[in-house]
């Protein structure tokens, strides 16, 4: 945002917990996906379900929890490892 990049259509990544206020602002700005390394607050999950963003939390390696609107995500199988 400091660089003037419009958040609409972008993914918001955070290292801390997504507060209800942060989620509300992201929804207002048109950010479709909000992601955090930590778990989501209960109020944030409720707001995400109501306001529309896909809320993802507890991102660890190749796993994460989707709290709202999973239909926005497309699952892909990882490419098979080639034998050497």
N, CA, C and O atoms as a Maestro MAE file, in Angstrom:
{
 s_m_m2io_version
 :::
 2.0.0
}

f_m_ct {
 s_m_title
 :::
 protein
 m_atom[336] {
  # First column is atom index #
  i_m_mmod_type
  r_m_x_coord
  r_m_y_coord
  r_m_z_coord
  i_m_residue_number
  s_m_chain_name
  s_m_pdb_residue_name
  s_m_pdb_atom_name
  i_m_atomic_number
  :::
  1 25 0.821 -1.189 0.000 1 A "UNK " " N  " 7
  2 3 0.000 0.000 0.000 1 A "UNK " " CA " 6
  3 2 0.867 1.255 0.000 1 A "UNK " " C  " 6
  4 15 0.487 2.285 -0.557 1 A "UNK " " O  " 8
  5 25 2.035 1.155 0.631 2 A "UNK " " N  " 7
  6 3 2.935 2.305 0.641 2 A "UNK " " CA " 6
  7 2 3.439 2.629 -0.761 2 A "UNK " " C  " 6
  8 15 3.799 3.771 -1.047 2 A "UNK " " O  " 8
  9 25 3.464 1.630 -1.631 3 A "UNK " " N  " 7
  10 3 3.921 1.835 -3.006 3 A "UNK " " CA " 6
  11 2 2.795 2.238 -3.946 3 A "UNK " " C  " 6
  12 15 3.021 2.436 -5.140 3 A "UNK " " O  " 8
  13 25 1.597 2.359 -3.421 4 A "UNK " " N  " 7
  14 3 0.465 2.770 -4.239 4 A "UNK " " CA " 6
  15 2 -0.165 1.649 -5.044 4 A "UNK " " C  " 6
  16 15 -0.930 1.909 -5.973 4 A "UNK " " O  " 8
  17 25 0.144 0.405 -4.702 5 A "UNK " " N  " 7
  18 3 -0.449 -0.731 -5.412 5 A "UNK " " CA " 6
  19 2 -1.871 -0.918 -4.890 5 A "UNK " " C  " 6
  20 15 -2.066 -1.100 -3.689 5 A "UNK " " O  " 8
  21 25 -2.862 -0.875 -5.769 6 A "UNK " " N  " 7
  22 3 -4.241 -1.034 -5.297 6 A "UNK " " CA " 6
  23 2 -4.472 -2.459 -4.775 6 A "UNK " " C  " 6
  24 15 -4.075 -3.421 -5.432 6 A "UNK " " O  " 8
  25 25 -5.106 -2.609 -3.610 7 A "UNK " " N  " 7
  26 3 -5.288 -3.923 -2.998 7 A "UNK " " CA " 6
  27 2 -6.401 -4.766 -3.620 7 A "UNK " " C  " 6
  28 15 -6.484 -5.966 -3.359 7 A "UNK " " O  " 8
  29 25 -7.249 -4.158 -4.432 8 A "UNK " " N  " 7
  30 3 -8.339 -4.916 -5.052 8 A "UNK " " CA " 6
  31 2 -7.759 -6.018 -5.931 8 A "UNK " " C  " 6
  32 15 -6.910 -5.763 -6.785 8 A "UNK " " O  " 8
  33 25 -8.225 -7.243 -5.710 9 A "UNK " " N  " 7
  34 3 -7.758 -8.377 -6.498 9 A "UNK " " CA " 6
  35 2 -6.430 -8.955 -6.050 9 A "UNK " " C  " 6
  36 15 -5.915 -9.869 -6.695 9 A "UNK " " O  " 8
  37 25 -5.863 -8.456 -4.973 10 A "UNK " " N  " 7
  38 3 -4.574 -8.938 -4.466 10 A "UNK " " CA " 6
  39 2 -4.789 -9.802 -3.226 10 A "UNK " " C  " 6
  40 15 -5.896 -9.869 -2.693 10 A "UNK " " O  " 8
  41 25 -3.733 -10.455 -2.773 11 A "UNK " " N  " 7
  42 3 -3.769 -11.255 -1.554 11 A "UNK " " CA " 6
  43 2 -3.069 -10.462 -0.452 11 A "UNK " " C  " 6
  44 15 -1.961 -9.963 -0.646 11 A "UNK " " O  " 8
  45 25 -3.719 -10.350 0.696 12 A "UNK " " N  " 7
  46 3 -3.129 -9.681 1.854 12 A "UNK " " CA " 6
  47 2 -2.490 -10.745 2.736 12 A "UNK " " C  " 6
  48 15 -3.176 -11.648 3.213 12 A "UNK " " O  " 8
  49 25 -1.182 -10.646 2.958 13 A "UNK " " N  " 7
  50 3 -0.453 -11.579 3.811 13 A "UNK " " CA " 6
  51 2 -0.049 -10.883 5.101 13 A "UNK " " C  " 6
  52 15 0.439 -9.754 5.080 13 A "UNK " " O  " 8
  53 25 -0.255 -11.562 6.223 14 A "UNK " " N  " 7
  54 3 0.115 -10.990 7.518 14 A "UNK " " CA " 6
  55 2 0.811 -12.053 8.353 14 A "UNK " " C  " 6
  56 15 0.529 -13.244 8.221 14 A "UNK " " O  " 8
  57 25 1.706 -11.622 9.199 15 A "UNK " " N  " 7
  58 3 2.385 -12.569 10.081 15 A "UNK " " CA " 6
  59 2 1.654 -12.721 11.407 15 A "UNK " " C  " 6
  60 15 1.830 -13.716 12.110 15 A "UNK " " O  " 8
  61 25 0.837 -11.736 11.745 16 A "UNK " " N  " 7
  62 3 0.114 -11.772 13.016 16 A "UNK " " CA " 6
  63 2 -1.346 -12.107 12.821 16 A "UNK " " C  " 6
  64 15 -1.801 -12.378 11.709 16 A "UNK " " O  " 8
  65 25 -2.059 -12.085 13.906 17 A "UNK " " N  " 7
  66 3 -3.476 -12.406 13.881 17 A "UNK " " CA " 6
  67 2 -4.262 -11.343 13.121 17 A "UNK " " C  " 6
  68 15 -3.996 -10.149 13.252 17 A "UNK " " O  " 8
  69 25 -5.229 -11.788 12.329 18 A "UNK " " N  " 7
  70 3 -6.068 -10.862 11.573 18 A "UNK " " CA " 6
  71 2 -7.182 -10.377 12.493 18 A "UNK " " C  " 6
  72 15 -8.036 -11.158 12.911 18 A "UNK " " O  " 8
  73 25 -7.168 -9.106 12.800 19 A "UNK " " N  " 7
  74 3 -8.212 -8.543 13.647 19 A "UNK " " CA " 6
  75 2 -9.471 -8.320 12.820 19 A "UNK " " C  " 6
  76 15 -9.430 -8.312 11.590 19 A "UNK " " O  " 8
  77 25 -10.569 -8.143 13.503 20 A "UNK " " N  " 7
  78 3 -11.823 -7.877 12.799 20 A "UNK " " CA " 6
  79 2 -11.731 -6.555 12.034 20 A "UNK " " C  " 6
  80 15 -12.292 -6.425 10.946 20 A "UNK " " O  " 8
  81 25 -11.032 -5.589 12.595 21 A "UNK " " N  " 7
  82 3 -10.879 -4.296 11.926 21 A "UNK " " CA " 6
  83 2 -10.040 -4.439 10.653 21 A "UNK " " C  " 6
  84 15 -10.362 -3.844 9.625 21 A "UNK " " O  " 8
  85 25 -8.968 -5.225 10.723 22 A "UNK " " N  " 7
  86 3 -8.134 -5.437 9.551 22 A "UNK " " CA " 6
  87 2 -8.934 -6.165 8.462 22 A "UNK " " C  " 6
  88 15 -8.828 -5.825 7.284 22 A "UNK " " O  " 8
  89 25 -9.719 -7.149 8.849 23 A "UNK " " N  " 7
  90 3 -10.523 -7.874 7.886 23 A "UNK " " CA " 6
  91 2 -11.573 -6.963 7.257 23 A "UNK " " C  " 6
  92 15 -11.813 -7.021 6.051 23 A "UNK " " O  " 8
  93 25 -12.186 -6.134 8.070 24 A "UNK " " N  " 7
  94 3 -13.191 -5.192 7.566 24 A "UNK " " CA " 6
  95 2 -12.562 -4.237 6.537 24 A "UNK " " C  " 6
  96 15 -13.164 -3.962 5.499 24 A "UNK " " O  " 8
  97 25 -11.377 -3.742 6.819 25 A "UNK " " N  " 7
  98 3 -10.702 -2.837 5.890 25 A "UNK " " CA " 6
  99 2 -10.319 -3.557 4.600 25 A "UNK " " C  " 6
  100 15 -10.468 -3.005 3.509 25 A "UNK " " O  " 8
  101 25 -9.829 -4.783 4.723 26 A "UNK " " N  " 7
  102 3 -9.470 -5.563 3.534 26 A "UNK " " CA " 6
  103 2 -10.693 -5.793 2.653 26 A "UNK " " C  " 6
  104 15 -10.603 -5.667 1.432 26 A "UNK " " O  " 8
  105 25 -11.828 -6.125 3.250 27 A "UNK " " N  " 7
  106 3 -13.064 -6.341 2.491 27 A "UNK " " CA " 6
  107 2 -13.495 -5.047 1.809 27 A "UNK " " C  " 6
  108 15 -13.904 -5.056 0.648 27 A "UNK " " O  " 8
  109 25 -13.402 -3.947 2.527 28 A "UNK " " N  " 7
  110 3 -13.782 -2.642 1.968 28 A "UNK " " CA " 6
  111 2 -12.904 -2.270 0.775 28 A "UNK " " C  " 6
  112 15 -13.376 -1.640 -0.171 28 A "UNK " " O  " 8
  113 25 -11.634 -2.654 0.818 29 A "UNK " " N  " 7
  114 3 -10.693 -2.332 -0.254 29 A "UNK " " CA " 6
  115 2 -10.771 -3.324 -1.414 29 A "UNK " " C  " 6
  116 15 -10.104 -3.135 -2.432 29 A "UNK " " O  " 8
  117 25 -11.577 -4.377 -1.273 30 A "UNK " " N  " 7
  118 3 -11.742 -5.341 -2.355 30 A "UNK " " CA " 6
  119 2 -10.695 -6.432 -2.398 30 A "UNK " " C  " 6
  120 15 -10.488 -7.050 -3.442 30 A "UNK " " O  " 8
  121 25 -10.029 -6.682 -1.277 31 A "UNK " " N  " 7
  122 3 -9.021 -7.736 -1.197 31 A "UNK " " CA " 6
  123 2 -9.737 -9.079 -1.056 31 A "UNK " " C  " 6
  124 15 -10.399 -9.305 -0.043 31 A "UNK " " O  " 8
  125 25 -9.628 -9.977 -2.037 32 A "UNK " " N  " 7
  126 3 -10.416 -11.209 -2.001 32 A "UNK " " CA " 6
  127 2 -9.883 -12.289 -1.065 32 A "UNK " " C  " 6
  128 15 -10.645 -13.141 -0.610 32 A "UNK " " O  " 8
  129 25 -8.574 -12.264 -0.770 33 A "UNK " " N  " 7
  130 3 -7.975 -13.317 0.054 33 A "UNK " " CA " 6
  131 2 -7.092 -12.676 1.119 33 A "UNK " " C  " 6
  132 15 -6.242 -11.837 0.820 33 A "UNK " " O  " 8
  133 25 -7.314 -13.091 2.377 34 A "UNK " " N  " 7
  134 3 -6.528 -12.600 3.505 34 A "UNK " " CA " 6
  135 2 -5.895 -13.815 4.172 34 A "UNK " " C  " 6
  136 15 -6.588 -14.763 4.539 34 A "UNK " " O  " 8
  137 25 -4.570 -13.780 4.326 35 A "UNK " " N  " 7
  138 3 -3.818 -14.932 4.831 35 A "UNK " " CA " 6
  139 2 -2.957 -14.510 6.015 35 A "UNK " " C  " 6
  140 15 -2.375 -13.426 6.021 35 A "UNK " " O  " 8
  141 25 -2.886 -15.390 7.025 36 A "UNK " " N  " 7
  142 3 -2.043 -15.133 8.188 36 A "UNK " " CA " 6
  143 2 -1.337 -16.409 8.625 36 A "UNK " " C  " 6
  144 15 -1.837 -17.509 8.392 36 A "UNK " " O  " 8
  145 25 -0.190 -16.267 9.250 37 A "UNK " " N  " 7
  146 3 0.534 -17.414 9.802 37 A "UNK " " CA " 6
  147 2 -0.145 -17.952 11.053 37 A "UNK " " C  " 6
  148 15 0.063 -19.108 11.421 37 A "UNK " " O  " 8
  149 25 -0.944 -17.135 11.701 38 A "UNK " " N  " 7
  150 3 -1.569 -17.548 12.956 38 A "UNK " " CA " 6
  151 2 -3.037 -17.909 12.736 38 A "UNK " " C  " 6
  152 15 -3.578 -17.718 11.646 38 A "UNK " " O  " 8
  153 25 -3.665 -18.425 13.773 39 A "UNK " " N  " 7
  154 3 -5.085 -18.774 13.664 39 A "UNK " " CA " 6
  155 2 -5.924 -17.499 13.607 39 A "UNK " " C  " 6
  156 15 -5.484 -16.427 14.021 39 A "UNK " " O  " 8
  157 25 -7.127 -17.638 13.090 40 A "UNK " " N  " 7
  158 3 -8.008 -16.476 12.942 40 A "UNK " " CA " 6
  159 2 -8.844 -16.271 14.192 40 A "UNK " " C  " 6
  160 15 -9.235 -17.235 14.850 40 A "UNK " " O  " 8
  161 25 -9.112 -15.037 14.516 41 A "UNK " " N  " 7
  162 3 -9.996 -14.703 15.630 41 A "UNK " " CA " 6
  163 2 -11.435 -15.048 15.233 41 A "UNK " " C  " 6
  164 15 -11.801 -14.944 14.062 41 A "UNK " " O  " 8
  165 25 -12.238 -15.452 16.198 42 A "UNK " " N  " 7
  166 3 -13.624 -15.861 15.939 42 A "UNK " " CA " 6
  167 2 -14.424 -14.763 15.243 42 A "UNK " " C  " 6
  168 15 -15.165 -15.042 14.301 42 A "UNK " " O  " 8
  169 25 -14.285 -13.549 15.687 43 A "UNK " " N  " 7
  170 3 -15.018 -12.437 15.073 43 A "UNK " " CA " 6
  171 2 -14.565 -12.217 13.632 43 A "UNK " " C  " 6
  172 15 -15.385 -11.895 12.772 43 A "UNK " " O  " 8
  173 25 -13.282 -12.384 13.359 44 A "UNK " " N  " 7
  174 3 -12.771 -12.236 12.000 44 A "UNK " " CA " 6
  175 2 -13.361 -13.286 11.075 44 A "UNK " " C  " 6
  176 15 -13.692 -12.990 9.927 44 A "UNK " " O  " 8
  177 25 -13.493 -14.506 11.567 45 A "UNK " " N  " 7
  178 3 -14.084 -15.582 10.760 45 A "UNK " " CA " 6
  179 2 -15.533 -15.243 10.433 45 A "UNK " " C  " 6
  180 15 -15.963 -15.390 9.289 45 A "UNK " " O  " 8
  181 25 -16.282 -14.795 11.424 46 A "UNK " " N  " 7
  182 3 -17.686 -14.424 11.203 46 A "UNK " " CA " 6
  183 2 -17.803 -13.289 10.184 46 A "UNK " " C  " 6
  184 15 -18.663 -13.320 9.304 46 A "UNK " " O  " 8
  185 25 -16.934 -12.292 10.315 47 A "UNK " " N  " 7
  186 3 -16.955 -11.165 9.376 47 A "UNK " " CA " 6
  187 2 -16.577 -11.600 7.966 47 A "UNK " " C  " 6
  188 15 -17.186 -11.155 6.994 47 A "UNK " " O  " 8
  189 25 -15.579 -12.466 7.851 48 A "UNK " " N  " 7
  190 3 -15.154 -12.939 6.535 48 A "UNK " " CA " 6
  191 2 -16.289 -13.686 5.840 48 A "UNK " " C  " 6
  192 15 -16.492 -13.533 4.635 48 A "UNK " " O  " 8
  193 25 -17.021 -14.486 6.592 49 A "UNK " " N  " 7
  194 3 -18.152 -15.207 6.009 49 A "UNK " " CA " 6
  195 2 -19.224 -14.242 5.519 49 A "UNK " " C  " 6
  196 15 -19.857 -14.478 4.490 49 A "UNK " " O  " 8
  197 25 -19.424 -13.165 6.254 50 A "UNK " " N  " 7
  198 3 -20.450 -12.184 5.908 50 A "UNK " " CA " 6
  199 2 -20.012 -11.208 4.816 50 A "UNK " " C  " 6
  200 15 -20.796 -10.868 3.930 50 A "UNK " " O  " 8
  201 25 -18.752 -10.758 4.884 51 A "UNK " " N  " 7
  202 3 -18.283 -9.701 3.992 51 A "UNK " " CA " 6
  203 2 -17.660 -10.207 2.689 51 A "UNK " " C  " 6
  204 15 -17.553 -9.452 1.723 51 A "UNK " " O  " 8
  205 25 -17.247 -11.479 2.657 52 A "UNK " " N  " 7
  206 3 -16.796 -12.047 1.395 52 A "UNK " " CA " 6
  207 2 -15.365 -12.499 1.222 52 A "UNK " " C  " 6
  208 15 -15.134 -13.383 0.397 52 A "UNK " " O  " 8
  209 25 -14.380 -11.965 1.933 53 A "UNK " " N  " 7
  210 3 -13.011 -12.435 1.685 53 A "UNK " " CA " 6
  211 2 -12.818 -13.889 2.105 53 A "UNK " " C  " 6
  212 15 -13.446 -14.370 3.049 53 A "UNK " " O  " 8
  213 25 -11.942 -14.570 1.387 54 A "UNK " " N  " 7
  214 3 -11.493 -15.888 1.812 54 A "UNK " " CA " 6
  215 2 -10.460 -15.650 2.899 54 A "UNK " " C  " 6
  216 15 -9.471 -14.951 2.677 54 A "UNK " " O  " 8
  217 25 -10.685 -16.228 4.076 55 A "UNK " " N  " 7
  218 3 -9.775 -16.052 5.203 55 A "UNK " " CA " 6
  219 2 -9.021 -17.360 5.420 55 A "UNK " " C  " 6
  220 15 -9.620 -18.415 5.627 55 A "UNK " " O  " 8
  221 25 -7.701 -17.268 5.368 56 A "UNK " " N  " 7
  222 3 -6.828 -18.431 5.539 56 A "UNK " " CA " 6
  223 2 -5.893 -18.145 6.696 56 A "UNK " " C  " 6
  224 15 -5.315 -17.063 6.789 56 A "UNK " " O  " 8
  225 25 -5.749 -19.124 7.580 57 A "UNK " " N  " 7
  226 3 -4.868 -18.946 8.721 57 A "UNK " " CA " 6
  227 2 -4.070 -20.189 9.019 57 A "UNK " " C  " 6
  228 15 -4.217 -21.223 8.368 57 A "UNK " " O  " 8
  229 25 -3.237 -20.066 10.001 58 A "UNK " " N  " 7
  230 3 -2.379 -21.142 10.480 58 A "UNK " " CA " 6
  231 2 -1.594 -21.772 9.338 58 A "UNK " " C  " 6
  232 15 -1.568 -22.994 9.188 58 A "UNK " " O  " 8
  233 25 -0.956 -20.928 8.537 59 A "UNK " " N  " 7
  234 3 -0.166 -21.402 7.405 59 A "UNK " " CA " 6
  235 2 1.152 -21.960 7.929 59 A "UNK " " C  " 6
  236 15 1.928 -21.262 8.582 59 A "UNK " " O  " 8
  237 25 1.386 -23.243 7.626 60 A "UNK " " N  " 7
  238 3 2.605 -23.928 8.077 60 A "UNK " " CA " 6
  239 2 3.098 -24.832 6.953 60 A "UNK " " C  " 6
  240 15 2.454 -25.834 6.641 60 A "UNK " " O  " 8
  241 25 4.206 -24.500 6.355 61 A "UNK " " N  " 7
  242 3 4.751 -25.335 5.288 61 A "UNK " " CA " 6
  243 2 3.757 -25.495 4.157 61 A "UNK " " C  " 6
  244 15 3.415 -24.528 3.477 61 A "UNK " " O  " 8
  245 25 3.294 -26.724 3.957 62 A "UNK " " N  " 7
  246 3 2.345 -26.969 2.879 62 A "UNK " " CA " 6
  247 2 0.923 -27.186 3.390 62 A "UNK " " C  " 6
  248 15 0.104 -27.790 2.697 62 A "UNK " " O  " 8
  249 25 0.624 -26.703 4.584 63 A "UNK " " N  " 7
  250 3 -0.735 -26.850 5.115 63 A "UNK " " CA " 6
  251 2 -1.255 -25.505 5.629 63 A "UNK " " C  " 6
  252 15 -0.483 -24.605 5.962 63 A "UNK " " O  " 8
  253 25 -2.576 -25.395 5.684 64 A "UNK " " N  " 7
  254 3 -3.220 -24.179 6.176 64 A "UNK " " CA " 6
  255 2 -4.679 -24.489 6.457 64 A "UNK " " C  " 6
  256 15 -5.188 -25.537 6.059 64 A "UNK " " O  " 8
  257 25 -5.346 -23.577 7.141 65 A "UNK " " N  " 7
  258 3 -6.771 -23.710 7.452 65 A "UNK " " CA " 6
  259 2 -7.544 -22.631 6.701 65 A "UNK " " C  " 6
  260 15 -7.169 -21.459 6.724 65 A "UNK " " O  " 8
  261 25 -8.615 -23.032 6.040 66 A "UNK " " N  " 7
  262 3 -9.471 -22.086 5.322 66 A "UNK " " CA " 6
  263 2 -10.716 -21.878 6.176 66 A "UNK " " C  " 6
  264 15 -11.443 -22.830 6.464 66 A "UNK " " O  " 8
  265 25 -10.961 -20.636 6.579 67 A "UNK " " N  " 7
  266 3 -12.057 -20.317 7.492 67 A "UNK " " CA " 6
  267 2 -13.307 -19.808 6.779 67 A "UNK " " C  " 6
  268 15 -14.405 -19.892 7.329 67 A "UNK " " O  " 8
  269 25 -13.156 -19.285 5.569 68 A "UNK " " N  " 7
  270 3 -14.327 -18.762 4.862 68 A "UNK " " CA " 6
  271 2 -14.112 -18.834 3.352 68 A "UNK " " C  " 6
  272 15 -12.988 -18.721 2.864 68 A "UNK " " O  " 8
  273 25 -15.177 -19.019 2.649 69 A "UNK " " N  " 7
  274 3 -15.225 -18.993 1.186 69 A "UNK " " CA " 6
  275 2 -14.138 -19.826 0.501 69 A "UNK " " C  " 6
  276 15 -13.349 -19.290 -0.277 69 A "UNK " " O  " 8
  277 25 -14.089 -21.130 0.783 70 A "UNK " " N  " 7
  278 3 -13.080 -21.995 0.146 70 A "UNK " " CA " 6
  279 2 -13.280 -22.139 -1.366 70 A "UNK " " C  " 6
  280 15 -12.365 -22.551 -2.077 70 A "UNK " " O  " 8
  281 25 -14.476 -21.799 -1.854 71 A "UNK " " N  " 7
  282 3 -14.749 -21.938 -3.290 71 A "UNK " " CA " 6
  283 2 -13.844 -21.057 -4.149 71 A "UNK " " C  " 6
  284 15 -13.744 -21.269 -5.357 71 A "UNK " " O  " 8
  285 25 -13.199 -20.092 -3.551 72 A "UNK " " N  " 7
  286 3 -12.301 -19.205 -4.280 72 A "UNK " " CA " 6
  287 2 -10.956 -19.887 -4.582 72 A "UNK " " C  " 6
  288 15 -10.198 -19.423 -5.433 72 A "UNK " " O  " 8
  289 25 -10.673 -20.979 -3.884 73 A "UNK " " N  " 7
  290 3 -9.387 -21.663 -4.025 73 A "UNK " " CA " 6
  291 2 -9.520 -22.861 -4.962 73 A "UNK " " C  " 6
  292 15 -10.572 -23.498 -5.020 73 A "UNK " " O  " 8
  293 25 -8.460 -23.160 -5.685 74 A "UNK " " N  " 7
  294 3 -8.420 -24.315 -6.571 74 A "UNK " " CA " 6
  295 2 -7.310 -25.231 -6.086 74 A "UNK " " C  " 6
  296 15 -6.155 -24.819 -5.977 74 A "UNK " " O  " 8
  297 25 -7.667 -26.473 -5.796 75 A "UNK " " N  " 7
  298 3 -6.672 -27.442 -5.326 75 A "UNK " " CA " 6
  299 2 -5.954 -28.046 -6.527 75 A "UNK " " C  " 6
  300 15 -6.582 -28.428 -7.514 75 A "UNK " " O  " 8
  301 25 -4.664 -28.124 -6.431 76 A "UNK " " N  " 7
  302 3 -3.862 -28.761 -7.476 76 A "UNK " " CA " 6
  303 2 -2.967 -29.802 -6.834 76 A "UNK " " C  " 6
  304 15 -2.416 -29.594 -5.753 76 A "UNK " " O  " 8
  305 25 -2.837 -30.892 -7.498 77 A "UNK " " N  " 7
  306 3 -1.927 -31.923 -7.002 77 A "UNK " " CA " 6
  307 2 -0.496 -31.508 -7.316 77 A "UNK " " C  " 6
  308 15 -0.220 -30.957 -8.382 77 A "UNK " " O  " 8
  309 25 0.408 -31.773 -6.387 78 A "UNK " " N  " 7
  310 3 1.811 -31.437 -6.677 78 A "UNK " " CA " 6
  311 2 2.329 -32.325 -7.799 78 A "UNK " " C  " 6
  312 15 1.888 -33.462 -7.964 78 A "UNK " " O  " 8
  313 25 3.259 -31.796 -8.559 79 A "UNK " " N  " 7
  314 3 3.861 -32.563 -9.633 79 A "UNK " " CA " 6
  315 2 4.620 -33.749 -9.050 79 A "UNK " " C  " 6
  316 15 5.264 -33.618 -8.009 79 A "UNK " " O  " 8
  317 25 4.554 -34.903 -9.707 80 A "UNK " " N  " 7
  318 3 5.281 -36.071 -9.181 80 A "UNK " " CA " 6
  319 2 6.774 -35.842 -9.259 80 A "UNK " " C  " 6
  320 15 7.277 -35.179 -10.166 80 A "UNK " " O  " 8
  321 25 7.472 -36.407 -8.286 81 A "UNK " " N  " 7
  322 3 8.939 -36.326 -8.290 81 A "UNK " " CA " 6
  323 2 9.480 -37.257 -9.350 81 A "UNK " " C  " 6
  324 15 9.014 -38.389 -9.485 81 A "UNK " " O  " 8
  325 25 10.448 -36.797 -10.091 82 A "UNK " " N  " 7
  326 3 11.054 -37.631 -11.123 82 A "UNK " " CA " 6
  327 2 12.150 -38.491 -10.524 82 A "UNK " " C  " 6
  328 15 12.987 -37.995 -9.770 82 A "UNK " " O  " 8
  329 25 12.153 -39.764 -10.850 83 A "UNK " " N  " 7
  330 3 13.195 -40.674 -10.368 83 A "UNK " " CA " 6
  331 2 14.489 -40.382 -11.123 83 A "UNK " " C  " 6
  332 15 14.479 -40.110 -12.323 83 A "UNK " " O  " 8
  333 25 15.584 -40.443 -10.404 84 A "UNK " " N  " 7
  334 3 16.892 -40.186 -11.049 84 A "UNK " " CA " 6
  335 2 17.626 -41.474 -11.234 84 A "UNK " " C  " 6
  336 15 18.741 -41.480 -11.755 84 A "UNK " " O  " 8
  :::
 }
 m_bond[335] {
  # First column is bond index #
  i_m_from
  i_m_to
  i_m_order
  :::
  1 1 2 1
  2 2 3 1
  3 3 4 2
  4 3 5 1
  5 5 6 1
  6 6 7 1
  7 7 8 2
  8 7 9 1
  9 9 10 1
  10 10 11 1
  11 11 12 2
  12 11 13 1
  13 13 14 1
  14 14 15 1
  15 15 16 2
  16 15 17 1
  17 17 18 1
  18 18 19 1
  19 19 20 2
  20 19 21 1
  21 21 22 1
  22 22 23 1
  23 23 24 2
  24 23 25 1
  25 25 26 1
  26 26 27 1
  27 27 28 2
  28 27 29 1
  29 29 30 1
  30 30 31 1
  31 31 32 2
  32 31 33 1
  33 33 34 1
  34 34 35 1
  35 35 36 2
  36 35 37 1
  37 37 38 1
  38 38 39 1
  39 39 40 2
  40 39 41 1
  41 41 42 1
  42 42 43 1
  43 43 44 2
  44 43 45 1
  45 45 46 1
  46 46 47 1
  47 47 48 2
  48 47 49 1
  49 49 50 1
  50 50 51 1
  51 51 52 2
  52 51 53 1
  53 53 54 1
  54 54 55 1
  55 55 56 2
  56 55 57 1
  57 57 58 1
  58 58 59 1
  59 59 60 2
  60 59 61 1
  61 61 62 1
  62 62 63 1
  63 63 64 2
  64 63 65 1
  65 65 66 1
  66 66 67 1
  67 67 68 2
  68 67 69 1
  69 69 70 1
  70 70 71 1
  71 71 72 2
  72 71 73 1
  73 73 74 1
  74 74 75 1
  75 75 76 2
  76 75 77 1
  77 77 78 1
  78 78 79 1
  79 79 80 2
  80 79 81 1
  81 81 82 1
  82 82 83 1
  83 83 84 2
  84 83 85 1
  85 85 86 1
  86 86 87 1
  87 87 88 2
  88 87 89 1
  89 89 90 1
  90 90 91 1
  91 91 92 2
  92 91 93 1
  93 93 94 1
  94 94 95 1
  95 95 96 2
  96 95 97 1
  97 97 98 1
  98 98 99 1
  99 99 100 2
  100 99 101 1
  101 101 102 1
  102 102 103 1
  103 103 104 2
  104 103 105 1
  105 105 106 1
  106 106 107 1
  107 107 108 2
  108 107 109 1
  109 109 110 1
  110 110 111 1
  111 111 112 2
  112 111 113 1
  113 113 114 1
  114 114 115 1
  115 115 116 2
  116 115 117 1
  117 117 118 1
  118 118 119 1
  119 119 120 2
  120 119 121 1
  121 121 122 1
  122 122 123 1
  123 123 124 2
  124 123 125 1
  125 125 126 1
  126 126 127 1
  127 127 128 2
  128 127 129 1
  129 129 130 1
  130 130 131 1
  131 131 132 2
  132 131 133 1
  133 133 134 1
  134 134 135 1
  135 135 136 2
  136 135 137 1
  137 137 138 1
  138 138 139 1
  139 139 140 2
  140 139 141 1
  141 141 142 1
  142 142 143 1
  143 143 144 2
  144 143 145 1
  145 145 146 1
  146 146 147 1
  147 147 148 2
  148 147 149 1
  149 149 150 1
  150 150 151 1
  151 151 152 2
  152 151 153 1
  153 153 154 1
  154 154 155 1
  155 155 156 2
  156 155 157 1
  157 157 158 1
  158 158 159 1
  159 159 160 2
  160 159 161 1
  161 161 162 1
  162 162 163 1
  163 163 164 2
  164 163 165 1
  165 165 166 1
  166 166 167 1
  167 167 168 2
  168 167 169 1
  169 169 170 1
  170 170 171 1
  171 171 172 2
  172 171 173 1
  173 173 174 1
  174 174 175 1
  175 175 176 2
  176 175 177 1
  177 177 178 1
  178 178 179 1
  179 179 180 2
  180 179 181 1
  181 181 182 1
  182 182 183 1
  183 183 184 2
  184 183 185 1
  185 185 186 1
  186 186 187 1
  187 187 188 2
  188 187 189 1
  189 189 190 1
  190 190 191 1
  191 191 192 2
  192 191 193 1
  193 193 194 1
  194 194 195 1
  195 195 196 2
  196 195 197 1
  197 197 198 1
  198 198 199 1
  199 199 200 2
  200 199 201 1
  201 201 202 1
  202 202 203 1
  203 203 204 2
  204 203 205 1
  205 205 206 1
  206 206 207 1
  207 207 208 2
  208 207 209 1
  209 209 210 1
  210 210 211 1
  211 211 212 2
  212 211 213 1
  213 213 214 1
  214 214 215 1
  215 215 216 2
  216 215 217 1
  217 217 218 1
  218 218 219 1
  219 219 220 2
  220 219 221 1
  221 221 222 1
  222 222 223 1
  223 223 224 2
  224 223 225 1
  225 225 226 1
  226 226 227 1
  227 227 228 2
  228 227 229 1
  229 229 230 1
  230 230 231 1
  231 231 232 2
  232 231 233 1
  233 233 234 1
  234 234 235 1
  235 235 236 2
  236 235 237 1
  237 237 238 1
  238 238 239 1
  239 239 240 2
  240 239 241 1
  241 241 242 1
  242 242 243 1
  243 243 244 2
  244 243 245 1
  245 245 246 1
  246 246 247 1
  247 247 248 2
  248 247 249 1
  249 249 250 1
  250 250 251 1
  251 251 252 2
  252 251 253 1
  253 253 254 1
  254 254 255 1
  255 255 256 2
  256 255 257 1
  257 257 258 1
  258 258 259 1
  259 259 260 2
  260 259 261 1
  261 261 262 1
  262 262 263 1
  263 263 264 2
  264 263 265 1
  265 265 266 1
  266 266 267 1
  267 267 268 2
  268 267 269 1
  269 269 270 1
  270 270 271 1
  271 271 272 2
  272 271 273 1
  273 273 274 1
  274 274 275 1
  275 275 276 2
  276 275 277 1
  277 277 278 1
  278 278 279 1
  279 279 280 2
  280 279 281 1
  281 281 282 1
  282 282 283 1
  283 283 284 2
  284 283 285 1
  285 285 286 1
  286 286 287 1
  287 287 288 2
  288 287 289 1
  289 289 290 1
  290 290 291 1
  291 291 292 2
  292 291 293 1
  293 293 294 1
  294 294 295 1
  295 295 296 2
  296 295 297 1
  297 297 298 1
  298 298 299 1
  299 299 300 2
  300 299 301 1
  301 301 302 1
  302 302 303 1
  303 303 304 2
  304 303 305 1
  305 305 306 1
  306 306 307 1
  307 307 308 2
  308 307 309 1
  309 309 310 1
  310 310 311 1
  311 311 312 2
  312 311 313 1
  313 313 314 1
  314 314 315 1
  315 315 316 2
  316 315 317 1
  317 317 318 1
  318 318 319 1
  319 319 320 2
  320 319 321 1
  321 321 322 1
  322 322 323 1
  323 323 324 2
  324 323 325 1
  325 325 326 1
  326 326 327 1
  327 327 328 2
  328 327 329 1
  329 329 330 1
  330 330 331 1
  331 331 332 2
  332 331 333 1
  333 333 334 1
  334 334 335 1
  335 335 336 2
  :::
 }
}
